[in-house]
């Protein structure tokens, strides 16, 4: 069924398929259809495609802008804000969108780490402080995560930790620039880091599905971290207190404990 849909698409686009000329021959393989589909322009305006852009490259076939829902109310995709535009005012649109996708992936990944670390440090900091007999760093911020708006960034080892993160980000940036040297065939966000081999041997559809999940989760994480910052700055309370149902095990809620107590008590008095 998938091949039939692609054949219809290619036929509508007037892409030649020699193997379909004779009805007695076998239908084309999926790889052949993808290769033919890769020869289609990015959109109706062929001038947007650079002369040296290879639509058959792995990065183009694998990462043809997944998770694109057409939502761009401020028309950012039509403006080239990349530093490279200072030297090249007529950069192809395909390159502009690819740079934006790279930036979105990096911010999304960082936001996913922050969305996890923000409430975890508020939950575990008091526990670790008692266990290690060390001062509680969140006292100055009232139990809130140290941030620009909450204060507390000048305490103890926090500046050194932020410095290490900044160095780590700089190393990743330098490595990504090195990967791009001398080639235009690169995939946004792909640094060759897959220690669990999650995409090893994965099909094209599986890779695109995984990329879509990563982008969507990164977008959600960016919204979550922004809400954490605003909630704590406005209310002056930790986010784990503002929305406790998100960060407490369900069995610790009084209603659940009461339900368990009732069920277990009733079961204890049931005749065998």
C-alpha positions in Angstrom: 0.0 0.0 0.0 2.8 2.4 0.9 4.5 1.8 -2.5 1.2 2.4 -4.3 0.8 5.7 -2.7 4.3 6.7 -3.5 3.9 5.6 -7.2 0.8 7.8 -7.4 2.7 10.7 -6.0 5.6 10.2 -8.4 3.2 9.8 -11.4 1.4 13.0 -10.5 4.8 14.8 -10.3 5.7 13.3 -13.8 8.8 11.5 -12.4 9.9 8.8 -14.9 9.8 5.3 -13.5 11.2 3.0 -16.2 10.4 -0.2 -14.4 6.7 0.7 -14.5 6.5 1.0 -18.3 5.9 -2.7 -18.9 3.1 -4.2 -16.9 4.8 -7.6 -16.8 7.9 -6.4 -14.9 8.1 -6.4 -11.1 7.1 -3.3 -9.2 9.9 -1.0 -8.1 11.4 -1.4 -4.6 10.9 1.1 -1.8 14.5 2.3 -2.2 14.0 3.0 -5.9 10.8 5.0 -5.1 12.6 7.0 -2.4 15.4 7.7 -4.8 12.9 9.0 -7.4 11.0 10.9 -4.8 14.2 12.5 -3.7 14.5 14.1 -7.1 11.4 16.2 -6.5 11.9 19.9 -5.6 11.4 21.0 -2.0 8.3 23.0 -3.1 6.9 24.6 -6.2 9.7 27.2 -6.2 12.7 25.3 -7.6 14.9 28.4 -7.1 14.8 27.8 -3.4 16.9 24.7 -3.8 20.7 25.4 -4.0 22.5 24.1 -7.0 24.9 21.9 -4.9 22.1 20.6 -2.6 21.9 16.8 -3.0 18.3 15.7 -2.5 19.4 12.0 -2.6 21.7 12.4 0.4 21.0 10.5 3.5 20.3 13.7 5.5 17.7 14.8 3.0 15.9 11.5 2.7 16.1 10.7 6.5 15.3 14.2 7.8 12.9 15.9 5.4 11.6 18.2 8.2 9.6 15.8 10.3 7.2 17.2 12.9 6.4 20.1 10.6 2.7 21.1 11.3 2.7 24.4 9.4 2.5 26.4 12.7 4.7 29.5 12.3 2.5 32.6 13.2 5.5 34.9 13.3 7.0 33.7 10.0 10.4 32.9 11.4 11.0 30.3 8.7 10.9 33.1 6.2 13.7 35.1 7.9 17.3 34.1 7.9 18.7 35.0 11.3 21.7 32.7 11.1 25.1 34.3 11.4 26.0 32.9 8.0 23.4 35.2 6.5 25.7 38.2 7.2 28.1 36.9 4.5 25.5 35.3 2.2 22.3 37.3 1.9 20.7 34.9 -0.6 21.1 31.6 1.3 18.8 28.9 0.0 15.6 28.4 2.0 16.5 24.7 2.5 19.7 25.7 4.3 17.8 28.2 6.5 15.2 25.7 7.6 17.9 23.1 8.3 19.8 25.6 10.6 16.6 26.4 12.4 15.9 22.7 13.0 19.4 22.3 14.4 18.8 25.1 16.8 15.4 23.7 17.8 16.9 20.3 18.5 19.7 21.6 20.7 17.3 23.8 22.8 14.8 21.0 23.0 17.4 18.5 24.3 18.7 21.0 26.8 15.1 21.8 27.9 14.4 18.1 28.4 17.4 17.8 30.8 16.3 21.0 32.6 12.7 19.9 32.9 13.9 16.8 34.7 16.6 18.4 36.8 14.5 21.3 38.0 12.0 19.4 40.2 14.4 16.5 41.0 16.8 18.9 42.7 14.0 20.4 44.7 12.9 16.9 45.8 16.3 15.4 46.5 18.2 18.4 47.8 16.8 18.1 51.4 17.3 14.4 51.4 20.9 14.6 50.2 21.6 17.5 52.6 20.6 15.4 55.6 22.4 12.3 54.4 25.7 14.1 53.7 25.4 16.5 56.6 25.8 19.4 54.3 24.1 22.8 54.3 20.9 22.9 52.4 21.6 25.1 49.3 17.9 25.8 48.7 17.4 27.6 51.9 18.3 31.0 50.4 15.7 30.5 47.6 12.9 29.2 49.8 13.1 25.6 48.5 13.0 26.8 44.9 15.5 25.8 42.2 18.4 28.3 41.9 17.9 30.4 38.8 18.3 34.0 37.6 14.9 35.0 38.9 15.0 32.9 42.1 18.6 33.8 43.1 21.0 31.5 44.7 23.3 31.1 41.8 26.3 32.4 43.8 26.1 29.6 46.4 28.8 27.1 47.0 29.4 24.8 44.0 26.6 26.1 41.8 28.8 28.6 39.7 31.3 25.9 39.1 28.6 23.5 38.0 27.2 26.1 35.6 30.7 26.7 34.2 31.2 23.0 33.5 27.8 22.9 31.7 28.9 25.9 29.6 32.2 24.2 28.7 30.3 21.0 27.8 27.9 22.9 25.5 30.9 24.7 23.9 32.6 21.3 23.2 29.4 20.0 21.5 29.2 23.1 19.4 32.8 22.8 18.3 32.3 19.2 17.4 29.2 19.9 15.4 31.0 22.6 13.4 33.8 20.1 12.7 31.3 17.6 11.4 30.0 20.1 8.9 33.4 21.2 7.5 33.7 20.6 3.8 30.3 19.0 3.3 26.6 20.0 3.0 25.4 16.4 3.7 24.7 16.6 7.4 21.6 15.9 9.5 20.4 18.4 12.1 21.2 17.2 15.6 23.1 14.1 14.5 26.4 13.9 16.3 26.8 10.2 15.9 26.0 9.7 19.6 23.8 6.6 20.1 25.4 4.5 22.9 22.3 2.3 23.2 22.1 1.8 19.4 18.5 2.7 19.4 18.5 3.5 15.7 20.8 0.7 14.7 19.2 -1.2 11.8 16.0 0.9 12.1 13.9 1.4 9.0 13.3 4.8 7.4 9.9 5.0 9.0 11.3 4.1 12.4 14.0 6.7 12.2 11.5 9.4 11.2 9.1 8.4 14.0 11.9 8.6 16.6 13.0 12.0 15.3 9.4 13.3 15.5 9.1 12.1 19.1 12.3 13.8 20.0 11.3 17.1 18.5 7.8 17.0 20.1 9.1 16.1 23.5 11.7 18.9 23.2 9.0 21.4 22.4 6.9 20.3 25.4 10.0 20.5 27.6 10.8 24.1 26.5 7.2 25.0 27.5 7.5 23.2 30.8 10.7 24.8 31.8 9.3 28.2 30.9 6.3 27.5 33.1 8.5 26.4 36.0 10.4 29.7 35.9 7.3 31.9 35.7 5.4 29.9 38.4 8.2 30.1 40.9 9.0 33.7 40.2 5.4 34.8 40.6 4.3 32.7 43.5 7.6 32.4 45.4 6.9 28.7 46.0 8.7 25.6 44.6 7.0 24.0 41.7 6.8 20.7 43.6 4.4 22.5 46.0 2.4 24.3 43.4 1.6 21.1 41.5 2.4 18.3 44.0 0.3 15.7 42.1 3.0 15.8 39.3 5.9 15.0 41.6 4.5 12.7 44.3 3.9 9.0 44.1 0.2 8.3 43.8 0.3 6.0 46.9 1.3 8.9 49.1 -1.9 10.9 48.5 -4.4 10.7 51.4 -7.3 9.6 49.2 -5.3 6.7 47.8 -4.1 5.6 51.2 -7.6 5.8 52.6 -8.9 3.7 49.7 -6.1 1.1 50.3 -6.9 1.0 54.0 -10.6 0.5 53.4 -10.0 -2.3 50.9 -7.4 -4.1 53.0 -9.6 -3.8 56.1 -12.6 -5.1 54.3 -10.6 -8.0 52.8 -9.3 -8.9 56.3 -12.9 -9.5 57.6 -14.2 -11.4 54.6 -15.0 -15.0 55.4 -12.8 -17.6 53.7 
